[in-house]
Structures are given as C-alpha cells and as structure tokens.
Amino acid sequence: MNFEIIGDITNIEIIAVGNSIRELERLRKTYGSGRWRKLKGFATISLDDRSIYEAELHWYEAHGIGKKEIKLKRFL
Amino acid sequence: MQSANTETEYVVCINNKDYPASLEIRKIYQTVPDSDAVKHQMIRVIDESGEDYLYPSNYFVLIELPKAVAEVFYLAS
C-alpha cells in the first residue's frame, strides 16, 4: 500500500457478499476460504509524500482472515 | 469498425504487492484518466473487480497497443 490509514475507518458499509464479489475465486486462492465480503468506508490517509487526505476506501474481509487489499477509491 | 478512444491507455502490471487478488502480474489493464492521481504518482486502473481504483504508478508500465487490438479492447470494455 502506498498510503497509511490514520485513525479509524468510519461509515462502513457492505457493498458485496459471497458470489456477488467478482474476484471471489482469486480471494479464496490467495487468502483461503471464508465468508468474503467487500466493504467500503471513509478514513484519513497519509500518502508516501506525507500529504494527508480524506478518502473513500474499499477492501475485502472474512472472519478469521481479516481485512485484505485496502484500495483507494477516491479522494474526498 | 468504431475507432478506439484515444484517451484510453493500457498498462501491464509488473508488481501486485499487497493486491494479489486485485491485480495479476503480466496482465494488461485499462486506465481511467485522473489528474489528481498523477500528482501523487498514482494511476487509476480498472482491476480484477471491474472497478477503477488508485494504485501506485510504479506497479505498472504503460504500453501502446497495436491499433487493431486497441479497437477490440475498446469495444469489449
């Protein structure tokens, strides 16, 4: 990741679950089987150049596996 | 045949550190123009999810597709 999350992720929503996640098979192959969900939320992030922004983040999560591949959707 | 969108660029992934389920090394991805991303050495790429996200520019190498291939990719997108 080329950014660091500062503080908590807020306004978390589930945007996809199980088979509705297009890359579900890739998640299972990479991290293992689980009840995968795709979520979104908002957080303050610090980029590599030390600039700080509010941003929308998306990531994948499964019980016992945790948050994976936190992706930067957009700056707010 | 319809002309390819000249603003559409294609990149090859050369690094998928931290994103192995979202990006595949050696695979071609379509970019989406994003001037804010460029300022931060990032690039907006349509990944395996089918959605566009900001990734580090150094994860990719820009490639120029032959016109016929670019047209097929454009029509398929």
Backbone of each chain as nested JSON, in Angstrom:
{
  "chains": [
    {"id": "A", "residues": [
      {"number": 1, "name": "MET", "atoms": {"N": [0.845, -1.194, 0.0], "CA": [0.0, 0.0, 0.0], "C": [0.882, 1.246, 0.0]}},
      {"number": 2, "name": "ASN", "atoms": {"N": [0.504, 2.24, -0.773], "CA": [1.304, 3.464, -0.796], "C": [0.655, 4.549, 0.046]}},
      {"number": 3, "name": "PHE", "atoms": {"N": [-0.181, 4.119, 0.984], "CA": [-0.781, 5.072, 1.918], "C": [-0.978, 4.385, 3.266]}},
      {"number": 4, "name": "GLU", "atoms": {"N": [-1.11, 5.225, 4.285], "CA": [-1.306, 4.706, 5.633], "C": [-2.611, 5.276, 6.174]}},
      {"number": 5, "name": "ILE", "atoms": {"N": [-3.384, 4.444, 6.83], "CA": [-4.651, 4.916, 7.398], "C": [-4.374, 5.516, 8.774]}},
      {"number": 6, "name": "ILE", "atoms": {"N": [-4.867, 6.734, 8.966], "CA": [-4.688, 7.415, 10.252], "C": [-6.028, 7.342, 10.988]}},
      {"number": 7, "name": "GLY", "atoms": {"N": [-6.038, 6.72, 12.137], "CA": [-7.276, 6.624, 12.913], "C": [-8.193, 5.529, 12.402]}},
      {"number": 8, "name": "ASP", "atoms": {"N": [-9.485, 5.724, 12.639], "CA": [-10.47, 4.676, 12.322], "C": [-11.103, 4.887, 10.946]}},
      {"number": 9, "name": "ILE", "atoms": {"N": [-11.591, 3.785, 10.408], "CA": [-12.414, 3.863, 9.192], "C": [-13.86, 4.052, 9.646]}},
      {"number": 10, "name": "THR", "atoms": {"N": [-14.544, 5.036, 9.087], "CA": [-15.916, 5.35, 9.533], "C": [-16.932, 5.061, 8.422]}},
      {"number": 11, "name": "ASN", "atoms": {"N": [-18.205, 5.104, 8.788], "CA": [-19.321, 4.907, 7.85], "C": [-19.131, 3.637, 7.014]}},
      {"number": 12, "name": "ILE", "atoms": {"N": [-18.79, 2.56, 7.673], "CA": [-18.514, 1.309, 6.952], "C": [-19.816, 0.686, 6.448]}},
      {"number": 13, "name": "GLU", "atoms": {"N": [-19.796, 0.284, 5.184], "CA": [-20.967, -0.378, 4.563], "C": [-20.495, -1.605, 3.818]}},
      {"number": 14, "name": "ILE", "atoms": {"N": [-21.338, -2.635, 3.802], "CA": [-21.055, -3.82, 2.983], "C": [-21.538, -3.526, 1.565]}},
      {"number": 15, "name": "ILE", "atoms": {"N": [-20.679, -3.731, 0.574], "CA": [-21.116, -3.462, -0.804], "C": [-21.258, -4.74, -1.633]}},
      {"number": 16, "name": "ALA", "atoms": {"N": [-20.721, -5.86, -1.145], "CA": [-20.919, -7.131, -1.855], "C": [-20.611, -8.286, -0.888]}},
      {"number": 17, "name": "VAL", "atoms": {"N": [-21.298, -9.402, -1.097], "CA": [-21.09, -10.575, -0.246], "C": [-21.004, -11.817, -1.122]}},
      {"number": 18, "name": "GLY", "atoms": {"N": [-20.096, -12.722, -0.784], "CA": [-20.006, -14.04, -1.424], "C": [-19.907, -13.982, -2.932]}},
      {"number": 19, "name": "ASN", "atoms": {"N": [-20.796, -14.71, -3.591], "CA": [-20.705, -14.86, -5.045], "C": [-20.886, -13.552, -5.821]}},
      {"number": 20, "name": "SER", "atoms": {"N": [-21.4, -12.537, -5.17], "CA": [-21.542, -11.259, -5.882], "C": [-20.21, -10.498, -5.94]}},
      {"number": 21, "name": "ILE", "atoms": {"N": [-19.186, -11.037, -5.275], "CA": [-17.853, -10.442, -5.391], "C": [-17.191, -11.057, -6.624]}},
      {"number": 22, "name": "ARG", "atoms": {"N": [-16.889, -10.224, -7.595], "CA": [-16.397, -10.711, -8.889], "C": [-15.082, -11.498, -8.767]}},
      {"number": 23, "name": "GLU", "atoms": {"N": [-14.206, -11.089, -7.866], "CA": [-12.898, -11.741, -7.728], "C": [-12.864, -12.716, -6.554]}},
      {"number": 24, "name": "LEU", "atoms": {"N": [-14.027, -13.314, -6.231], "CA": [-14.123, -14.229, -5.087], "C": [-13.133, -15.389, -5.195]}},
      {"number": 25, "name": "GLU", "atoms": {"N": [-13.037, -15.998, -6.363], "CA": [-12.12, -17.124, -6.528], "C": [-10.672, -16.715, -6.292]}},
      {"number": 26, "name": "ARG", "atoms": {"N": [-10.319, -15.535, -6.727], "CA": [-8.956, -15.036, -6.516], "C": [-8.704, -14.811, -5.027]}},
      {"number": 27, "name": "LEU", "atoms": {"N": [-9.703, -14.317, -4.302], "CA": [-9.564, -14.12, -2.854], "C": [-9.372, -15.463, -2.152]}},
      {"number": 28, "name": "ARG", "atoms": {"N": [-10.165, -16.456, -2.545], "CA": [-10.061, -17.787, -1.923], "C": [-8.704, -18.417, -2.189]}},
      {"number": 29, "name": "LYS", "atoms": {"N": [-8.235, -18.293, -3.424], "CA": [-6.927, -18.868, -3.781], "C": [-5.803, -18.191, -3.01]}},
      {"number": 30, "name": "THR", "atoms": {"N": [-5.907, -16.884, -2.866], "CA": [-4.826, -16.11, -2.248], "C": [-4.829, -16.194, -0.726]}},
      {"number": 31, "name": "TYR", "atoms": {"N": [-6.011, -16.074, -0.133], "CA": [-6.082, -15.939, 1.335], "C": [-6.795, -17.096, 2.026]}},
      {"number": 32, "name": "GLY", "atoms": {"N": [-7.534, -17.905, 1.269], "CA": [-8.241, -19.03, 1.869], "C": [-9.745, -18.864, 1.821]}},
      {"number": 33, "name": "SER", "atoms": {"N": [-10.445, -19.949, 2.133], "CA": [-11.911, -19.927, 2.084], "C": [-12.47, -19.203, 3.299]}},
      {"number": 34, "name": "GLY", "atoms": {"N": [-13.591, -18.581, 3.084], "CA": [-14.253, -17.858, 4.169], "C": [-15.48, -17.171, 3.609]}},
      {"number": 35, "name": "ARG", "atoms": {"N": [-16.228, -16.528, 4.485], "CA": [-17.408, -15.783, 4.032], "C": [-16.923, -14.373, 3.672]}},
      {"number": 36, "name": "TRP", "atoms": {"N": [-16.452, -14.257, 2.439], "CA": [-15.845, -12.998, 1.996], "C": [-16.896, -11.914, 1.766]}},
      {"number": 37, "name": "ARG", "atoms": {"N": [-16.565, -10.731, 2.21], "CA": [-17.417, -9.558, 1.981], "C": [-16.544, -8.423, 1.445]}},
      {"number": 38, "name": "LYS", "atoms": {"N": [-17.137, -7.592, 0.63], "CA": [-16.444, -6.387, 0.165], "C": [-17.091, -5.209, 0.88]}},
      {"number": 39, "name": "LEU", "atoms": {"N": [-16.265, -4.37, 1.486], "CA": [-16.79, -3.253, 2.269], "C": [-16.222, -1.924, 1.793]}},
      {"number": 40, "name": "LYS", "atoms": {"N": [-16.902, -0.874, 2.178], "CA": [-16.368, 0.459, 1.907], "C": [-16.475, 1.322, 3.156]}},
      {"number": 41, "name": "GLY", "atoms": {"N": [-15.624, 2.318, 3.251], "CA": [-15.657, 3.225, 4.386], "C": [-14.811, 4.446, 4.085]}},
      {"number": 42, "name": "PHE", "atoms": {"N": [-14.767, 5.347, 5.052], "CA": [-14.04, 6.604, 4.862], "C": [-12.989, 6.753, 5.964]}},
      {"number": 43, "name": "ALA", "atoms": {"N": [-11.837, 7.285, 5.597], "CA": [-10.764, 7.436, 6.577], "C": [-9.835, 8.571, 6.16]}},
      {"number": 44, "name": "THR", "atoms": {"N": [-9.049, 9.009, 7.135], "CA": [-7.961, 9.945, 6.84], "C": [-6.754, 9.101, 6.471]}},
      {"number": 45, "name": "ILE", "atoms": {"N": [-6.107, 9.453, 5.366], "CA": [-4.937, 8.686, 4.938], "C": [-3.733, 9.605, 4.751]}},
      {"number": 46, "name": "SER", "atoms": {"N": [-2.569, 9.02, 4.96], "CA": [-1.318, 9.737, 4.716], "C": [-0.628, 9.044, 3.548]}},
      {"number": 47, "name": "LEU", "atoms": {"N": [-0.324, 9.814, 2.514], "CA": [0.352, 9.249, 1.337], "C": [1.851, 9.203, 1.568]}},
      {"number": 48, "name": "ASP", "atoms": {"N": [2.563, 8.514, 0.668], "CA": [4.024, 8.412, 0.779], "C": [4.703, 9.776, 0.792]}},
      {"number": 49, "name": "ASP", "atoms": {"N": [4.089, 10.766, 0.093], "CA": [4.691, 12.105, 0.07], "C": [4.284, 12.929, 1.295]}},
      {"number": 50, "name": "ARG", "atoms": {"N": [3.677, 12.247, 2.286], "CA": [3.282, 12.831, 3.588], "C": [2.073, 13.755, 3.506]}},
      {"number": 51, "name": "SER", "atoms": {"N": [1.45, 13.87, 2.335], "CA": [0.227, 14.658, 2.259], "C": [-0.909, 13.853, 2.899]}},
      {"number": 52, "name": "ILE", "atoms": {"N": [-1.87, 14.572, 3.463], "CA": [-2.965, 13.927, 4.193], "C": [-4.301, 14.277, 3.552]}},
      {"number": 53, "name": "TYR", "atoms": {"N": [-5.123, 13.263, 3.348], "CA": [-6.422, 13.443, 2.689], "C": [-7.486, 12.601, 3.369]}},
      {"number": 54, "name": "GLU", "atoms": {"N": [-8.727, 13.035, 3.199], "CA": [-9.868, 12.17, 3.491], "C": [-10.111, 11.358, 2.231]}},
      {"number": 55, "name": "ALA", "atoms": {"N": [-10.409, 10.085, 2.395], "CA": [-10.548, 9.243, 1.21], "C": [-11.603, 8.164, 1.418]}},
      {"number": 56, "name": "GLU", "atoms": {"N": [-12.153, 7.705, 0.294], "CA": [-13.041, 6.538, 0.317], "C": [-12.194, 5.306, 0.045]}},
      {"number": 57, "name": "LEU", "atoms": {"N": [-12.329, 4.309, 0.921], "CA": [-11.555, 3.074, 0.791], "C": [-12.49, 1.888, 0.591]}},
      {"number": 58, "name": "HIS", "atoms": {"N": [-12.052, 0.913, -0.164], "CA": [-12.769, -0.362, -0.334], "C": [-11.809, -1.476, 0.053]}},
      {"number": 59, "name": "TRP", "atoms": {"N": [-12.325, -2.541, 0.635], "CA": [-11.479, -3.678, 0.996], "C": [-12.307, -4.958, 1.097]}},
      {"number": 60, "name": "TYR", "atoms": {"N": [-11.608, -6.073, 1.276], "CA": [-12.25, -7.386, 1.421], "C": [-12.01, -7.867, 2.84]}},
      {"number": 61, "name": "GLU", "atoms": {"N": [-12.95, -8.635, 3.342], "CA": [-12.836, -9.079, 4.729], "C": [-13.54, -10.418, 4.888]}},
      {"number": 62, "name": "ALA", "atoms": {"N": [-12.952, -11.31, 5.694], "CA": [-13.605, -12.575, 6.03], "C": [-13.268, -12.907, 7.477]}},
      {"number": 63, "name": "HIS", "atoms": {"N": [-14.201, -13.593, 8.164], "CA": [-13.975, -13.976, 9.564], "C": [-12.73, -14.842, 9.661]}},
      {"number": 64, "name": "GLY", "atoms": {"N": [-11.866, -14.519, 10.611], "CA": [-10.656, -15.305, 10.828], "C": [-9.52, -14.964, 9.878]}},
      {"number": 65, "name": "ILE", "atoms": {"N": [-9.804, -14.172, 8.874], "CA": [-8.773, -13.783, 7.89], "C": [-8.47, -12.287, 8.009]}},
      {"number": 66, "name": "GLY", "atoms": {"N": [-9.502, -11.519, 8.255], "CA": [-9.308, -10.075, 8.466], "C": [-9.422, -9.255, 7.192]}},
      {"number": 67, "name": "LYS", "atoms": {"N": [-9.028, -7.998, 7.307], "CA": [-9.113, -7.055, 6.181], "C": [-7.974, -7.336, 5.208]}},
      {"number": 68, "name": "LYS", "atoms": {"N": [-8.301, -7.367, 3.923], "CA": [-7.28, -7.583, 2.89], "C": [-7.465, -6.579, 1.749]}},
      {"number": 69, "name": "GLU", "atoms": {"N": [-6.365, -6.181, 1.184], "CA": [-6.343, -5.361, -0.034], "C": [-7.168, -4.08, 0.111]}},
      {"number": 70, "name": "ILE", "atoms": {"N": [-6.747, -3.236, 1.033], "CA": [-7.446, -1.956, 1.215], "C": [-7.081, -1.05, 0.047]}},
      {"number": 71, "name": "LYS", "atoms": {"N": [-8.098, -0.718, -0.75], "CA": [-7.88, 0.003, -2.016], "C": [-8.425, 1.424, -1.917]}},
      {"number": 72, "name": "LEU", "atoms": {"N": [-7.709, 2.327, -2.553], "CA": [-8.078, 3.738, -2.55], "C": [-9.028, 4.015, -3.716]}},
      {"number": 73, "name": "LYS", "atoms": {"N": [-10.288, 4.313, -3.39], "CA": [-11.278, 4.574, -4.445], "C": [-11.199, 6.026, -4.925]}},
      {"number": 74, "name": "ARG", "atoms": {"N": [-11.183, 6.966, -3.975], "CA": [-11.138, 8.374, -4.385], "C": [-10.789, 9.268, -3.202]}},
      {"number": 75, "name": "PHE", "atoms": {"N": [-10.231, 10.418, -3.544], "CA": [-10.019, 11.462, -2.541], "C": [-11.315, 12.248, -2.395]}},
      {"number": 76, "name": "LEU", "atoms": {"N": [-11.634, 12.682, -1.193], "CA": [-12.879, 13.446, -0.986], "C": [-12.615, 14.937, -1.089]}}
    ]},
    {"id": "B", "residues": [
      {"number": 1, "name": "MET", "atoms": {"N": [-15.52, -0.434, -38.563], "CA": [-15.263, -0.639, -37.143], "C": [-15.113, 0.707, -36.447]}},
      {"number": 2, "name": "GLN", "atoms": {"N": [-15.658, 0.799, -35.23], "CA": [-15.583, 2.033, -34.459], "C": [-14.136, 2.325, -34.054]}},
      {"number": 3, "name": "SER", "atoms": {"N": [-13.776, 3.599, -34.047], "CA": [-12.412, 3.957, -33.652], "C": [-12.225, 3.809, -32.155]}},
      {"number": 4, "name": "ALA", "atoms": {"N": [-11.001, 3.431, -31.758], "CA": [-10.71, 3.317, -30.336], "C": [-10.651, 4.703, -29.711]}},
      {"number": 5, "name": "ASN", "atoms": {"N": [-11.053, 4.792, -28.441], "CA": [-10.973, 6.032, -27.692], "C": [-9.502, 6.353, -27.445]}},
      {"number": 6, "name": "THR", "atoms": {"N": [-9.052, 7.477, -27.983], "CA": [-7.626, 7.793, -27.894], "C": [-7.186, 8.136, -26.475]}},
      {"number": 7, "name": "GLU", "atoms": {"N": [-8.154, 8.483, -25.578], "CA": [-7.781, 8.802, -24.201], "C": [-7.57, 7.546, -23.364]}},
      {"number": 8, "name": "THR", "atoms": {"N": [-8.056, 6.433, -23.836], "CA": [-7.905, 5.195, -23.083], "C": [-6.482, 4.696, -23.228]}},
      {"number": 9, "name": "GLU", "atoms": {"N": [-5.845, 4.415, -22.077], "CA": [-4.494, 3.881, -22.102], "C": [-4.504, 2.502, -21.464]}},
      {"number": 10, "name": "TYR", "atoms": {"N": [-3.506, 1.738, -21.827], "CA": [-3.392, 0.384, -21.28], "C": [-2.03, 0.229, -20.621]}},
      {"number": 11, "name": "VAL", "atoms": {"N": [-2.017, -0.531, -19.548], "CA": [-0.787, -0.736, -18.791], "C": [-0.628, -2.231, -18.506]}},
      {"number": 12, "name": "VAL", "atoms": {"N": [0.617, -2.628, -18.292], "CA": [0.89, -4.002, -17.848], "C": [1.274, -3.947, -16.374]}},
      {"number": 13, "name": "CYS", "atoms": {"N": [0.709, -4.832, -15.596], "CA": [1.04, -4.893, -14.173], "C": [2.394, -5.59, -13.996]}},
      {"number": 14, "name": "ILE", "atoms": {"N": [3.296, -4.942, -13.274], "CA": [4.61, -5.55, -13.013], "C": [4.832, -5.796, -11.52]}},
      {"number": 15, "name": "ASN", "atoms": {"N": [3.882, -5.383, -10.704], "CA": [4.008, -5.563, -9.256], "C": [2.596, -5.614, -8.671]}},
      {"number": 16, "name": "ASN", "atoms": {"N": [2.284, -6.634, -7.891], "CA": [0.956, -6.675, -7.252], "C": [1.074, -6.83, -5.734]}},
      {"number": 17, "name": "LYS", "atoms": {"N": [2.166, -6.331, -5.198], "CA": [2.388, -6.375, -3.742], "C": [1.176, -5.76, -3.024]}},
      {"number": 18, "name": "ASP", "atoms": {"N": [0.685, -6.45, -2.042], "CA": [-0.481, -6.033, -1.236], "C": [-1.819, -6.211, -1.97]}},
      {"number": 19, "name": "TYR", "atoms": {"N": [-1.794, -6.528, -3.268], "CA": [-3.057, -6.654, -4.016], "C": [-3.087, -7.901, -4.91]}},
      {"number": 20, "name": "PRO", "atoms": {"N": [-2.71, -9.066, -4.404], "CA": [-2.634, -10.241, -5.284], "C": [-3.977, -10.717, -5.831]}},
      {"number": 21, "name": "ALA", "atoms": {"N": [-5.078, -10.397, -5.134], "CA": [-6.391, -10.807, -5.653], "C": [-6.96, -9.765, -6.619]}},
      {"number": 22, "name": "SER", "atoms": {"N": [-6.45, -8.559, -6.548], "CA": [-6.996, -7.469, -7.365], "C": [-6.211, -7.218, -8.639]}},
      {"number": 23, "name": "LEU", "atoms": {"N": [-4.931, -7.616, -8.622], "CA": [-4.055, -7.38, -9.773], "C": [-3.251, -8.634, -10.067]}},
      {"number": 24, "name": "GLU", "atoms": {"N": [-2.983, -8.857, -11.335], "CA": [-2.197, -10.02, -11.737], "C": [-0.974, -9.539, -12.528]}},
      {"number": 25, "name": "ILE", "atoms": {"N": [0.189, -9.994, -12.091], "CA": [1.417, -9.596, -12.788], "C": [1.376, -10.117, -14.229]}},
      {"number": 26, "name": "ARG", "atoms": {"N": [1.857, -9.324, -15.156], "CA": [1.946, -9.588, -16.605], "C": [0.614, -9.381, -17.33]}},
      {"number": 27, "name": "LYS", "atoms": {"N": [-0.438, -8.988, -16.616], "CA": [-1.741, -8.811, -17.265], "C": [-1.942, -7.349, -17.681]}},
      {"number": 28, "name": "ILE", "atoms": {"N": [-2.666, -7.166, -18.789], "CA": [-2.944, -5.818, -19.305], "C": [-4.209, -5.269, -18.647]}},
      {"number": 29, "name": "TYR", "atoms": {"N": [-4.127, -4.03, -18.172], "CA": [-5.277, -3.363, -17.565], "C": [-5.541, -2.03, -18.242]}},
      {"number": 30, "name": "GLN", "atoms": {"N": [-6.816, -1.639, -18.225], "CA": [-7.23, -0.359, -18.79], "C": [-7.159, 0.719, -17.696]}},
      {"number": 31, "name": "THR", "atoms": {"N": [-6.722, 1.914, -18.078], "CA": [-6.67, 3.01, -17.116], "C": [-7.847, 3.959, -17.334]}},
      {"number": 32, "name": "VAL", "atoms": {"N": [-8.089, 4.781, -16.326], "CA": [-9.097, 5.84, -16.412], "C": [-8.365, 7.15, -16.119]}},
      {"number": 33, "name": "PRO", "atoms": {"N": [-8.492, 8.159, -16.99], "CA": [-7.783, 9.423, -16.733], "C": [-8.138, 10.008, -15.365]}},
      {"number": 34, "name": "ASP", "atoms": {"N": [-7.122, 10.431, -14.615], "CA": [-7.334, 11.019, -13.29], "C": [-6.152, 11.945, -12.986]}},
      {"number": 35, "name": "SER", "atoms": {"N": [-6.371, 13.244, -13.137], "CA": [-5.274, 14.204, -12.968], "C": [-4.817, 14.28, -11.51]}},
      {"number": 36, "name": "ASP", "atoms": {"N": [-5.734, 14.103, -10.552], "CA": [-5.35, 14.106, -9.127], "C": [-4.408, 12.954, -8.815]}},
      {"number": 37, "name": "ALA", "atoms": {"N": [-4.677, 11.806, -9.406], "CA": [-3.852, 10.619, -9.153], "C": [-2.416, 10.856, -9.615]}},
      {"number": 38, "name": "VAL", "atoms": {"N": [-2.269, 11.46, -10.78], "CA": [-0.935, 11.703, -11.352], "C": [-0.08, 12.551, -10.409]}},
      {"number": 39, "name": "LYS", "atoms": {"N": [-0.724, 13.518, -9.749], "CA": [0.005, 14.398, -8.821], "C": [0.649, 13.615, -7.679]}},
      {"number": 40, "name": "HIS", "atoms": {"N": [0.09, 12.477, -7.37], "CA": [0.592, 11.673, -6.24], "C": [1.262, 10.383, -6.704]}},
      {"number": 41, "name": "GLN", "atoms": {"N": [1.764, 10.376, -7.928], "CA": [2.441, 9.193, -8.5], "C": [1.527, 7.964, -8.425]}},
      {"number": 42, "name": "MET", "atoms": {"N": [0.241, 8.199, -8.719], "CA": [-0.71, 7.085, -8.766], "C": [-1.387, 7.05, -10.128]}},
      {"number": 43, "name": "ILE", "atoms": {"N": [-2.048, 5.947, -10.357], "CA": [-2.735, 5.754, -11.634], "C": [-4.069, 5.065, -11.331]}},
      {"number": 44, "name": "ARG", "atoms": {"N": [-5.12, 5.494, -12.045], "CA": [-6.436, 4.879, -11.821], "C": [-6.611, 3.728, -12.812]}},
      {"number": 45, "name": "VAL", "atoms": {"N": [-6.762, 2.54, -12.274], "CA": [-6.782, 1.321, -13.091], "C": [-8.057, 0.519, -12.819]}},
      {"number": 46, "name": "ILE", "atoms": {"N": [-8.641, -0.034, -13.876], "CA": [-9.783, -0.949, -13.712], "C": [-9.195, -2.324, -13.404]}},
      {"number": 47, "name": "ASP", "atoms": {"N": [-9.372, -2.786, -12.174], "CA": [-8.705, -4.012, -11.739], "C": [-9.597, -5.246, -11.91]}},
      {"number": 48, "name": "GLU", "atoms": {"N": [-9.243, -6.346, -11.254], "CA": [-9.988, -7.605, -11.417], "C": [-11.43, -7.507, -10.913]}},
      {"number": 49, "name": "SER", "atoms": {"N": [-11.712, -6.503, -10.092], "CA": [-13.078, -6.332, -9.593], "C": [-13.976, -5.698, -10.644]}},
      {"number": 50, "name": "GLY", "atoms": {"N": [-13.357, -5.143, -11.701], "CA": [-14.124, -4.433, -12.729], "C": [-14.337, -2.972, -12.382]}},
      {"number": 51, "name": "GLU", "atoms": {"N": [-13.875, -2.573, -11.19], "CA": [-13.992, -1.17, -10.759], "C": [-12.642, -0.49, -10.864]}},
      {"number": 52, "name": "ASP", "atoms": {"N": [-12.651, 0.821, -10.938], "CA": [-11.387, 1.569, -11.017], "C": [-10.94, 1.996, -9.617]}},
      {"number": 53, "name": "TYR", "atoms": {"N": [-9.644, 1.813, -9.369], "CA": [-9.036, 2.202, -8.096], "C": [-7.702, 2.882, -8.363]}},
      {"number": 54, "name": "LEU", "atoms": {"N": [-7.241, 3.626, -7.362], "CA": [-5.938, 4.29, -7.474], "C": [-4.849, 3.343, -6.982]}},
      {"number": 55, "name": "TYR", "atoms": {"N": [-3.862, 3.121, -7.822], "CA": [-2.728, 2.265, -7.477], "C": [-1.438, 3.039, -7.714]}},
      {"number": 56, "name": "PRO", "atoms": {"N": [-0.348, 2.609, -7.06], "CA": [0.939, 3.264, -7.325], "C": [1.323, 3.124, -8.806]}},
      {"number": 57, "name": "SER", "atoms": {"N": [1.785, 4.201, -9.405], "CA": [2.164, 4.17, -10.829], "C": [3.254, 3.146, -11.103]}},
      {"number": 58, "name": "ASN", "atoms": {"N": [4.153, 2.946, -10.121], "CA": [5.278, 2.032, -10.367], "C": [4.893, 0.551, -10.298]}},
      {"number": 59, "name": "TYR", "atoms": {"N": [3.615, 0.276, -10.132], "CA": [3.124, -1.107, -10.225], "C": [2.852, -1.481, -11.692]}},
      {"number": 60, "name": "PHE", "atoms": {"N": [2.935, -0.484, -12.597], "CA": [2.523, -0.684, -13.985], "C": [3.524, -0.067, -14.966]}},
      {"number": 61, "name": "VAL", "atoms": {"N": [3.49, -0.581, -16.19], "CA": [4.238, 0.031, -17.298], "C": [3.23, 0.316, -18.408]}},
      {"number": 62, "name": "LEU", "atoms": {"N": [3.262, 1.554, -18.885], "CA": [2.356, 1.958, -19.966], "C": [2.762, 1.258, -21.256]}},
      {"number": 63, "name": "ILE", "atoms": {"N": [1.796, 0.737, -21.981], "CA": [2.103, 0.09, -23.264], "C": [1.247, 0.702, -24.366]}},
      {"number": 64, "name": "GLU", "atoms": {"N": [1.759, 0.639, -25.573], "CA": [0.991, 1.104, -26.727], "C": [0.535, -0.127, -27.498]}},
      {"number": 65, "name": "LEU", "atoms": {"N": [-0.773, -0.283, -27.572], "CA": [-1.31, -1.456, -28.258], "C": [-1.375, -1.208, -29.763]}},
      {"number": 66, "name": "PRO", "atoms": {"N": [-1.201, -2.25, -30.557], "CA": [-1.48, -2.107, -31.987], "C": [-2.928, -1.628, -32.164]}},
      {"number": 67, "name": "LYS", "atoms": {"N": [-3.176, -0.807, -33.189], "CA": [-4.492, -0.175, -33.374], "C": [-5.636, -1.208, -33.376]}},
      {"number": 68, "name": "ALA", "atoms": {"N": [-5.417, -2.308, -34.061], "CA": [-6.476, -3.33, -34.16], "C": [-6.808, -3.905, -32.79]}},
      {"number": 69, "name": "VAL", "atoms": {"N": [-5.781, -4.105, -31.974], "CA": [-6.0, -4.649, -30.623], "C": [-6.711, -3.607, -29.758]}},
      {"number": 70, "name": "ALA", "atoms": {"N": [-6.276, -2.363, -29.849], "CA": [-6.892, -1.289, -29.064], "C": [-8.38, -1.166, -29.392]}},
      {"number": 71, "name": "GLU", "atoms": {"N": [-8.726, -1.309, -30.66], "CA": [-10.134, -1.21, -31.062], "C": [-10.957, -2.349, -30.481]}},
      {"number": 72, "name": "VAL", "atoms": {"N": [-10.402, -3.544, -30.507], "CA": [-11.112, -4.698, -29.94], "C": [-11.299, -4.51, -28.432]}},
      {"number": 73, "name": "PHE", "atoms": {"N": [-10.25, -4.075, -27.745], "CA": [-10.338, -3.85, -26.296], "C": [-11.376, -2.783, -25.993]}},
      {"number": 74, "name": "TYR", "atoms": {"N": [-11.38, -1.716, -26.796], "CA": [-12.315, -0.618, -26.563], "C": [-13.76, -1.101, -26.713]}},
      {"number": 75, "name": "LEU", "atoms": {"N": [-14.013, -1.874, -27.756], "CA": [-15.373, -2.373, -27.992], "C": [-15.798, -3.35, -26.897]}},
      {"number": 76, "name": "ALA", "atoms": {"N": [-14.829, -4.081, -26.342], "CA": [-15.139, -5.067, -25.309], "C": [-15.332, -4.428, -23.935]}},
      {"number": 77, "name": "SER", "atoms": {"N": [-14.865, -3.175, -23.788], "CA": [-14.921, -2.552, -22.441], "C": [-16.285, -1.908, -22.183]}}
    ]}
  ]
}
